[in-house]
Amino acid sequence: MRLVRSLWRSDTVATGLAIFSMFFGAGNVVFPLVIGRYAGDKNIYAVIGFLLSAVLVPFIGLVSMVLFDGDYKKFFCRLGKIPGTFIIFFLMALIGPFAAIPRCIALSFTTVKSFLPGVTLFYFSFISCFVIYLLAMKKSKVVGVLGRVLSPILLVSLAVIIIKGFWSGLTPEIIFGRRRVFFLEGLVEGYNTMDIFAAFFFSAVVIAGLKQRVKKKNGDASQHQVIWKTLKAGTIGISLLGIIYAGFSCVSSFYGERLGGIEPDALISSIAYYTLGSYAGIIACLAVSLACLTTAIALSVVFSEFFRTEVLRSRMGYRSALLVSMAITFAVSNIGFAGIVKIILPVLVVIYPPLIILAFVNIAYKLWGVQIVKLPVYTTFFGVVMYRLLQAYSLF
């Protein structure tokens, strides 16, 4: 018991859980379920690909940002001030009202529509945006409280689903196909989590919090201490993320035959009902839905502040910037979860590889003084674009 208390009070463990929360959004549950259903008995190969892009890549992004002390402007502007600024705005837009926030709302709608059959996506999106606006407008502490209450419920629900899924004794459906295809499918599906963006933009909060903890305990916080503790904490957070991803993918492969024809955003609801029953399934679905909206509120605050200060140079008030953000969110969320994913996946497939290369060259810059940055990043970007164009026209 004493060991448990000491671990719980540990700075490293606390930061590791914070990093896990930073990366893990309720919507991320969908994508390992998709590959599990698709891959069946070949799921292990899809999981390996998924873990590379959805777990290892964000960890590399976290390492690179730790070396830059969480300063994403310096990180991206090594490509040049104008390209760096454009990339920052573009990625912020993706984690804001053009992708991540409306995707949270759309997934939230899908998880509750089974017991709210009279509500349409249009009205649900409108009400959700209104509630998000009210809570984000005052940067309400309700969001923090909801997060602290919902996170344990969500994690317990997910853990029980995984355990009961394994306990069911079901076996994955036999799927014919080349292993490489399933690996690549899992690799690309991992881009949908957009967790590398969280590593780039939200790691500064984690680093600042860890600095305060170390200073409070030791009276000072050297860069070496902060880097080492963040890496240890990152290993804890990333490991938890990987366990949940792998667990959900396996459970989805067990129930693959029952999940045929179900839309990706409805998979979590279906599996919750299969494993937990109707009543407990509703609780799990509500936890996922509310966690999605809580994430959307936090992202709305981050994007609106960025939009107001960095893009508009404070020429617009925070509430007006938030209103613009909600208007865009409402429009995009009505496309639906599947529509949003279909639109942004081609973008993610193109931008992820150069971002990974940027993380690597920036790590090399900080550790060994390697100056080269533009050539490998831009070469990767144009190479991926050309490959996708050739692929689209069936020339490759």
URWO-V819531 format. One record per residue. N is the residue number from 0. OMEGA is omega in whole degrees, -180 to 180 (* if undefined). BURIAL is # if it has 9 or more other ideal C-beta (glycine too) atoms within 8 Angstrom, else .. Layout:
n->N omega->OMEGA burial->BURIAL
n->N omega->OMEGA burial->BURIAL
//
This chain:
n->0 omega->179 burial->.
n->1 omega->178 burial->.
n->2 omega->179 burial->.
n->3 omega->180 burial->.
n->4 omega->-179 burial->.
n->5 omega->177 burial->.
n->6 omega->-178 burial->.
n->7 omega->-179 burial->.
n->8 omega->-177 burial->.
n->9 omega->176 burial->.
n->10 omega->-177 burial->#
n->11 omega->-180 burial->#
n->12 omega->-180 burial->#
n->13 omega->179 burial->#
n->14 omega->177 burial->#
n->15 omega->177 burial->#
n->16 omega->177 burial->#
n->17 omega->178 burial->#
n->18 omega->176 burial->#
n->19 omega->179 burial->#
n->20 omega->-180 burial->#
n->21 omega->-178 burial->#
n->22 omega->-170 burial->#
n->23 omega->170 burial->#
n->24 omega->-177 burial->#
n->25 omega->180 burial->#
n->26 omega->-179 burial->#
n->27 omega->178 burial->#
n->28 omega->-174 burial->#
n->29 omega->-168 burial->#
n->30 omega->172 burial->#
n->31 omega->176 burial->#
n->32 omega->-180 burial->#
n->33 omega->-176 burial->#
n->34 omega->178 burial->#
n->35 omega->179 burial->#
n->36 omega->-176 burial->#
n->37 omega->-169 burial->#
n->38 omega->179 burial->#
n->39 omega->-178 burial->#
n->40 omega->175 burial->#
n->41 omega->-173 burial->#
n->42 omega->-178 burial->#
n->43 omega->-179 burial->.
n->44 omega->177 burial->#
n->45 omega->180 burial->#
n->46 omega->179 burial->#
n->47 omega->178 burial->#
n->48 omega->-179 burial->#
n->49 omega->-179 burial->#
n->50 omega->178 burial->#
n->51 omega->-175 burial->#
n->52 omega->-175 burial->#
n->53 omega->-179 burial->#
n->54 omega->-178 burial->#
n->55 omega->-179 burial->#
n->56 omega->176 burial->#
n->57 omega->178 burial->#
n->58 omega->176 burial->#
n->59 omega->176 burial->#
n->60 omega->178 burial->#
n->61 omega->179 burial->#
n->62 omega->-179 burial->#
n->63 omega->-179 burial->#
n->64 omega->176 burial->#
n->65 omega->179 burial->#
n->66 omega->176 burial->#
n->67 omega->178 burial->#
n->68 omega->177 burial->.
n->69 omega->-177 burial->#
n->70 omega->-176 burial->.
n->71 omega->177 burial->#
n->72 omega->177 burial->.
n->73 omega->-179 burial->.
n->74 omega->-175 burial->#
n->75 omega->-176 burial->#
n->76 omega->169 burial->#
n->77 omega->176 burial->#
n->78 omega->-174 burial->#
n->79 omega->-175 burial->.
n->80 omega->-178 burial->.
n->81 omega->177 burial->.
n->82 omega->-180 burial->#
n->83 omega->179 burial->#
n->84 omega->179 burial->#
n->85 omega->-180 burial->.
n->86 omega->179 burial->#
n->87 omega->-180 burial->#
n->88 omega->-178 burial->#
n->89 omega->-180 burial->.
n->90 omega->176 burial->#
n->91 omega->179 burial->#
n->92 omega->180 burial->#
n->93 omega->178 burial->#
n->94 omega->178 burial->#
n->95 omega->-169 burial->#
n->96 omega->-178 burial->#
n->97 omega->180 burial->.
n->98 omega->-169 burial->#
n->99 omega->-178 burial->#
n->100 omega->177 burial->#
n->101 omega->177 burial->#
n->102 omega->175 burial->#
n->103 omega->-179 burial->#
n->104 omega->-179 burial->#
n->105 omega->178 burial->#
n->106 omega->177 burial->#
n->107 omega->179 burial->#
n->108 omega->-177 burial->#
n->109 omega->-177 burial->#
n->110 omega->-179 burial->#
n->111 omega->-173 burial->#
n->112 omega->180 burial->#
n->113 omega->177 burial->.
n->114 omega->169 burial->.
n->115 omega->-171 burial->.
n->116 omega->-177 burial->.
n->117 omega->-176 burial->.
n->118 omega->177 burial->#
n->119 omega->179 burial->.
n->120 omega->-178 burial->#
n->121 omega->-178 burial->.
n->122 omega->178 burial->.
n->123 omega->179 burial->#
n->124 omega->-180 burial->#
n->125 omega->180 burial->#
n->126 omega->180 burial->.
n->127 omega->179 burial->#
n->128 omega->178 burial->#
n->129 omega->179 burial->#
n->130 omega->178 burial->#
n->131 omega->180 burial->#
n->132 omega->-178 burial->#
n->133 omega->-178 burial->#
n->134 omega->180 burial->#
n->135 omega->-178 burial->#
n->136 omega->-180 burial->#
n->137 omega->-177 burial->.
n->138 omega->-171 burial->.
n->139 omega->175 burial->.
n->140 omega->178 burial->.
n->141 omega->-179 burial->.
n->142 omega->179 burial->#
n->143 omega->179 burial->.
n->144 omega->179 burial->.
n->145 omega->180 burial->#
n->146 omega->-179 burial->#
n->147 omega->-180 burial->.
n->148 omega->-175 burial->.
n->149 omega->-176 burial->#
n->150 omega->177 burial->#
n->151 omega->179 burial->.
n->152 omega->-180 burial->#
n->153 omega->-178 burial->#
n->154 omega->177 burial->.
n->155 omega->179 burial->.
n->156 omega->-179 burial->#
n->157 omega->180 burial->#
n->158 omega->-180 burial->.
n->159 omega->178 burial->#
n->160 omega->-180 burial->#
n->161 omega->-179 burial->#
n->162 omega->-180 burial->.
n->163 omega->176 burial->#
n->164 omega->177 burial->#
n->165 omega->-177 burial->#
n->166 omega->-175 burial->.
n->167 omega->178 burial->.
n->168 omega->178 burial->.
n->169 omega->179 burial->.
n->170 omega->-179 burial->.
n->171 omega->176 burial->#
n->172 omega->178 burial->.
n->173 omega->-178 burial->.
n->174 omega->178 burial->#
n->175 omega->-180 burial->.
n->176 omega->-179 burial->.
n->177 omega->-178 burial->.
n->178 omega->-179 burial->.
n->179 omega->-179 burial->.
n->180 omega->-180 burial->.
n->181 omega->177 burial->#
n->182 omega->-179 burial->#
n->183 omega->178 burial->#
n->184 omega->177 burial->#
n->185 omega->179 burial->#
n->186 omega->-179 burial->#
n->187 omega->180 burial->#
n->188 omega->179 burial->#
n->189 omega->177 burial->#
n->190 omega->-177 burial->#
n->191 omega->180 burial->#
n->192 omega->-179 burial->#
n->193 omega->-176 burial->#
n->194 omega->178 burial->#
n->195 omega->177 burial->#
n->196 omega->177 burial->#
n->197 omega->179 burial->#
n->198 omega->-177 burial->#
n->199 omega->-168 burial->#
n->200 omega->-175 burial->#
n->201 omega->-180 burial->#
n->202 omega->179 burial->#
n->203 omega->180 burial->#
n->204 omega->180 burial->#
n->205 omega->-179 burial->#
n->206 omega->179 burial->#
n->207 omega->179 burial->#
n->208 omega->180 burial->#
n->209 omega->176 burial->#
n->210 omega->180 burial->#
n->211 omega->179 burial->.
n->212 omega->-178 burial->#
n->213 omega->178 burial->#
n->214 omega->-179 burial->#
n->215 omega->-178 burial->.
n->216 omega->-173 burial->.
n->217 omega->-178 burial->.
n->218 omega->179 burial->.
n->219 omega->180 burial->.
n->220 omega->178 burial->#
n->221 omega->-180 burial->.
n->222 omega->-180 burial->.
n->223 omega->179 burial->.
n->224 omega->-177 burial->#
n->225 omega->-180 burial->#
n->226 omega->-177 burial->#
n->227 omega->180 burial->.
n->228 omega->179 burial->#
n->229 omega->179 burial->#
n->230 omega->178 burial->#
n->231 omega->178 burial->#
n->232 omega->179 burial->#
n->233 omega->177 burial->#
n->234 omega->178 burial->#
n->235 omega->-178 burial->#
n->236 omega->-179 burial->#
n->237 omega->179 burial->#
n->238 omega->177 burial->.
n->239 omega->179 burial->#
n->240 omega->-179 burial->#
n->241 omega->-180 burial->#
n->242 omega->-179 burial->.
n->243 omega->178 burial->#
n->244 omega->-178 burial->#
n->245 omega->180 burial->#
n->246 omega->-179 burial->#
n->247 omega->179 burial->#
n->248 omega->179 burial->#
n->249 omega->180 burial->#
n->250 omega->178 burial->#
n->251 omega->178 burial->#
n->252 omega->178 burial->#
n->253 omega->-177 burial->#
n->254 omega->-174 burial->#
n->255 omega->-177 burial->#
n->256 omega->-179 burial->.
n->257 omega->-174 burial->.
n->258 omega->-179 burial->#
n->259 omega->178 burial->.
n->260 omega->179 burial->.
n->261 omega->179 burial->.
n->262 omega->-177 burial->.
n->263 omega->-177 burial->#
n->264 omega->179 burial->#
n->265 omega->-177 burial->#
n->266 omega->-178 burial->#
n->267 omega->178 burial->#
n->268 omega->-178 burial->#
n->269 omega->-179 burial->#
n->270 omega->177 burial->#
n->271 omega->179 burial->#
n->272 omega->-179 burial->#
n->273 omega->-174 burial->.
n->274 omega->-173 burial->#
n->275 omega->-176 burial->#
n->276 omega->-172 burial->.
n->277 omega->-174 burial->.
n->278 omega->178 burial->.
n->279 omega->177 burial->#
n->280 omega->177 burial->#
n->281 omega->179 burial->#
n->282 omega->179 burial->#
n->283 omega->180 burial->#
n->284 omega->178 burial->#
n->285 omega->179 burial->#
n->286 omega->178 burial->#
n->287 omega->-177 burial->#
n->288 omega->-179 burial->#
n->289 omega->178 burial->#
n->290 omega->176 burial->#
n->291 omega->-179 burial->#
n->292 omega->177 burial->#
n->293 omega->176 burial->#
n->294 omega->-180 burial->#
n->295 omega->179 burial->#
n->296 omega->180 burial->#
n->297 omega->179 burial->#
n->298 omega->179 burial->#
n->299 omega->178 burial->#
n->300 omega->-178 burial->#
n->301 omega->-177 burial->#
n->302 omega->-177 burial->#
n->303 omega->177 burial->#
n->304 omega->178 burial->#
n->305 omega->-179 burial->#
n->306 omega->-178 burial->#
n->307 omega->-172 burial->#
n->308 omega->-173 burial->#
n->309 omega->-177 burial->.
n->310 omega->-176 burial->.
n->311 omega->178 burial->#
n->312 omega->176 burial->.
n->313 omega->177 burial->.
n->314 omega->177 burial->.
n->315 omega->179 burial->.
n->316 omega->-179 burial->.
n->317 omega->-177 burial->#
n->318 omega->178 burial->.
n->319 omega->178 burial->#
n->320 omega->178 burial->#
n->321 omega->179 burial->#
n->322 omega->176 burial->#
n->323 omega->179 burial->#
n->324 omega->-179 burial->#
n->325 omega->178 burial->#
n->326 omega->178 burial->.
n->327 omega->179 burial->#
n->328 omega->-180 burial->#
n->329 omega->-179 burial->#
n->330 omega->-177 burial->.
n->331 omega->-177 burial->#
n->332 omega->-179 burial->#
n->333 omega->173 burial->#
n->334 omega->-178 burial->#
n->335 omega->-176 burial->.
n->336 omega->-178 burial->#
n->337 omega->179 burial->#
n->338 omega->179 burial->.
n->339 omega->180 burial->#
n->340 omega->-179 burial->#
n->341 omega->-179 burial->.
n->342 omega->-172 burial->#
n->343 omega->-177 burial->#
n->344 omega->177 burial->#
n->345 omega->178 burial->.
n->346 omega->-178 burial->#
n->347 omega->180 burial->#
n->348 omega->-179 burial->#
n->349 omega->-172 burial->#
n->350 omega->-178 burial->#
n->351 omega->-178 burial->#
n->352 omega->178 burial->#
n->353 omega->177 burial->#
n->354 omega->176 burial->#
n->355 omega->178 burial->#
n->356 omega->178 burial->#
n->357 omega->178 burial->#
n->358 omega->-179 burial->#
n->359 omega->-177 burial->#
n->360 omega->177 burial->#
n->361 omega->173 burial->#
n->362 omega->178 burial->#
n->363 omega->179 burial->#
n->364 omega->-178 burial->#
n->365 omega->-176 burial->.
n->366 omega->-173 burial->.
n->367 omega->176 burial->.
n->368 omega->179 burial->.
n->369 omega->-173 burial->.
n->370 omega->-175 burial->.
n->371 omega->180 burial->.
n->372 omega->-173 burial->#
n->373 omega->-175 burial->.
n->374 omega->-178 burial->.
n->375 omega->-178 burial->#
n->376 omega->-179 burial->#
n->377 omega->177 burial->#
n->378 omega->178 burial->.
n->379 omega->-179 burial->#
n->380 omega->-178 burial->#
n->381 omega->177 burial->.
n->382 omega->179 burial->.
n->383 omega->179 burial->#
n->384 omega->-180 burial->#
n->385 omega->179 burial->.
n->386 omega->-179 burial->#
n->387 omega->177 burial->#
n->388 omega->177 burial->.
n->389 omega->179 burial->#
n->390 omega->-180 burial->#
n->391 omega->-180 burial->.
n->392 omega->176 burial->.
n->393 omega->179 burial->.
n->394 omega->-177 burial->.
n->395 omega->* burial->.
//
